[in-house]
Amino acid sequence: MNGLWLEQQQLHWRTDLPQPVPPPGEALVQVLRAGICNTDLELLRGYYPYGGIPGHEFVGIVRSGPDRLRGQRVVGEINATCGQCPLCLRGMATHCQNRTVLGIVQRHGAFAEYLSLPVANLHPVPDAVSTAAATFTEPLAAALEIQEQIAVGRGDRVLVVGDGKLGQLVTQTLALTGCDLWVLGRHDQKLARLQALGITTTLEATIADRSFDIAVDCTGHPSGFATACHALRPRGTLVLKSTYAGKLEVDASALVVDEITVMGSRCGPFAKALDLLASGQVEVESLIQGQYPLAAGLAAFAQAQQRGSLKILLQMEPDPDLSKLGSPSPVG
């Protein structure tokens, strides 16, 4: 099997990977598309000591599994859980003490021709959703998780810090609530895209301190965290939507004095994400900046690492020109 392999913070192209053999309760999925996200890039930087096939944003076709899914396009929730630990039994399966995570924690991921996931994790893709759009299901679900955790409505003044891939999705989902929504960013082209959707955008210098009820940091950078903190009124809510590769310095006294609620936010509802994609209430395909065949995966990662890059997809379908690509070199 062909795919990308991450080992000791180096990414390699391999043609000798074993095709997965699904254990009972899992399905074999032929990957059609997979998206590179910031977590994949952070794994290259050492965010978590993962070794294996990375990738967790995907759409594929079930090749072996239950009859109701075989031959269907599917997307998959990334946490494979035990269902028996105290957290699973309390309805907190995404925090399962024994979980593996697709392409992140002890489970091979989507940057290969095939993957294996529990049948319970798979969701059929509606016919109205294109294969390219379906690759956004996982990050769109993550964006929707904010509204699963806190109530957001018309009376709330909300700031999204960051205009990148995740910030764009978080913004679109929050805009559906009717809140007074602002997006702070640094890239004119990305902010213009949001402005075209009727969303208010701004630069850091124009944000008044202590003026928002909710701030969502989508940057994964200490400066974004600091900006979000300063923007919050007393008893506001700070939502951390990005992982941080390094140490983060926090002014704990300021959080205590202003009684700020700090909330981490991670995986979210796939069914709701697919409904939004099928109904056209969010627009994602304009976020695709490039699509590469799987064999050019190292070049795809190189583009994804460029500052300001939007979504880069890998295509797993056979390409007649793959022989012209040569032998890619490792990326690290």
N, C-alpha and C positions, 0 to 999 in steps of 0.2 A: 504494500500500500504506500502511496505517496503522501507526503505531508511535511509540516514544519516541526522541528524538534528543538525545545529549549533546554539547555543544560549549562549550569554555571554562568548564567547571564549571557549566554551566547545562543543565537538562533541559527539553526542549520536546516538546509533542505535535504530530505532523505527520501529514498525510493525503496527502502527495505523494511518499512514498518509493518508489523503484523496486523492484519485486519482484526478488529475486535470480535470476540465471541461472546454474545450477550448471555449473562447468567439468567436463571429463572426470574421472571418478573421484569426483565428489560427487553428493549427492542433494538434492532440494528437499523441505523438511519444512514442513508447515503446523503452526504452533505451536498447541497446545491450552491449555497452562498454562505459566507461568513464575514462578519464585520470586525475590524480591528478597533478596539476601544482603548481608552487611557489606561485601564487596568492592565491590559496586555503590555503596554509600553512600560508601565511601572514594574511589571515582572522582570523585564529586561534590565531595569535599573536596580533590582534587588529588593523590591517592596516585600516579596515573600519568597522563601527558598523553594520554588517550584521547579521540578524537572519533568519533562514529558511533552506531550502535544498541547500547546496552548489554544486559546480561543473558546468563547462561550456565547457569542451572538451568532445565531445560525438559523437557517431554514433548510429542511431536507425532506427526503422521501423515505417512508418506512419500508424496509425491504424484508425484515422478518419481525413478527410480532403478532398481535391479535388481528383477526380478520377485519375488524372494524377500522383498523388503521393502516393495514397493509396497502401500499400504493398511494397513500395520502401524503400530501405536503403537510409538514408539521414544524412547529417550533417547540423549544423545550425549556422548562424551568431548570436552573443550573444546579440547585442543591439536591443531591441524592441523600435521603434521610433514612433513619432506621425505624421510625415510627414507634419506638419502645422506650426511649430515654425520657427522663422527667420533662425536658423541654418539649419534645414531640407530644407527649401526653397532655401538656398544658396548651396545646395549639400553637406552639412556637417552633414549627418544623424547620423554618429557615435558619434557626439557631441550634439545630440538632447537635448534640455533643459528639455524635459519631458520623457526621455528614462528610461526604466528599463533594467537591465543587468542580463542575465541568471546566477543565482547562486552567484551574487555579489551585485546587487542593486535592491531591491524591486521586485524580481522575483525568484520563486523557480527554482532550478537548476537540474543538471543531475545525482546526486548521489542518485537516486531512480529508481523505475521501470518504471515510466512514467514522461513525462514533456510536457509542452505546449509552442509553439512558433508561431509567425506569419508565415503564409504560405510563405510570401515574403522572410523570412529569410532562408528557407530550400533549400538545394542543393542536388540533387540525387548523390549518390556515383557510379562512374563507376564500371562495373563488374570487371575490371582489378585490382581494389584496394581492398585489404583484409579489413575485419572489423577492425582488429587490427591497420593496417596502417591508416585507415580512422580517427581514434581518434586523429591523429596528424594534421588534417586539420586546426583547429583553430590556434595552435601555428605556424604552417608553414606559414599560411596566415599572421600572425603577423610579421614573419621574412621577408616576401616579401614586407611588407609595407615600409621598408626602401627604396627600389627601386622605390616605388610610390612617395616618397617624395623628393629624390635627385637622380641625375644621377651618376651612378657608372660605370666606364669603365676601359679599359686596361691601361690608363695613370694614374690611381689612386693607391696610396699606402694606404692600408686599414688595420687597426688593430681591431680585435675582442677581447675584454677583457672578459674572462670567458669561460670555457670549459664545462659548465653544459648543461642541456637539451635545453634551449633556445639558448645558444651559439653554440651548435652543429647544430641546424637548421639554424640559421643566417649564420653560416659559409658556409654551403652547398649551400644556395641560393646565397650568394655573390660570391662564387667560379665560378658560372655559368657566371658571367660577364667578366671573364678574367682579373680581377684586380690583382695587386700584393698584395696578401692576406696573413696576418699573424694572428695567434691565440695565445694569451697569456693565459696560464692556470697553474694549480697547481697539476693536477692529471695525473700521468703517463699513466694510462689505457685509460683515455678519450683522452689525446693528441695522444696516439698511434692510436686510432681509426681514428682520423683526418689525421694523417700521412699516414695511409693506403689508404686514399682517395687522396693522393698527395698534401696535404695542409701543408704549412710551420707552424710549431709550435715553441714556445719559452717560456722561463721563464722570469719573471719580470726583473731580473738582467741584461738581455741581450738587453733590449729595450732602444734605445737611445732617449733622449728627443728631441722633436720638429722634428720628422722624418717621420710623417705620415700625409696624407691629410685628412683622415677620421678615426675616432675612434668610435667604438660601444661598449658601456658598457652594458654587459649582466649579471652583477653580482648582481645588486641591493644593493651593499655595498659601503660605503664611500671610501674604499681603491681602489676599481675598478674604481670609478669615478675619483679619484686623478690620478691614473695611466693613464687613458685615456686622461685626460687633459694634463699631462706632455708630452705625446707622440705626441701631435698635433703641427704641424708647424703653424706659423702665418697665419690667415685667413683659418684655417682648420675647419672641421665640427665635432662636438661632437653629437653623437646619443645616447639618453638614452632609452634603450629598456626594462629596468626592473623598477618595482615599488620599492620605498624605504619605509620601515616600519617606520623609525624614521626620525629625522631631519638630513639634509645634510648641512654641512658647505661648502661654496663655496668661493673661492678667486676671487671675482668679478673683482678686479683690473686687475688680470692676463688675464681674459677673455676679458676685454675691451682693454688692451694694445695690445694683440695679435689678436684682432678682430675675436674672435672665434664665430662661429655660433653654438648655442646650440639648439638641436631639440629633442623634445619628440616624441616617435613613439609607436603606440598601435595596434589597430586592422587593418587587411589587407584583400586582395582580395581572397575570397574562391575559385572562379572559377580557378584562376591561380594556387592555391595550389593543387587542385584536378587534374589539368592537369599535374603538376610535379609528383604527386604520380602515376598517371596512366601511364606516360611515363617512369617511373623508373629513372628520372633524379636526384632524391634525395632518400636516403636510410634511413628509419626510424625504421624499426622493430628491428634492433639490439640495439636500444636505450631502448627497453622494458626490465626492470630489474625484474619485477614481475607482475603476474596477480592474483587477488584475487576475490573470489565470493563476491557479494554485502554484504552478511551477515558478512563477515570478513573485512568490510570496515575500522573498527578502527585499526585492525592489519595492513591493507594496509597503512593507514596514518602514523602509527608508523614507518614503513619501509621508507616511503617517507620522513619523517623528519630526517632520518639518514644522516649525512654529506656525501656528494659525491654520493648520490643516484641518479639514472637516472629515467626513466619514470615508474611509477606504474599505472597499469590499474585495474579498477573494472569491473567484468563480471556480467551482470544482468541475464543471462540465468539460469534456474533452475539447481541446482547442487545436486545430490543424497546424498552427504555427508554433507550437511549444518547442519543437526541435530547434528553432532558430534562437531560442533564448540563451543557450549555453548553460554552463554550470554556475549557479549563483554562489557567492561567497557568504560566509557567516555574517550575521548582523549582531552587534553587541553594543 
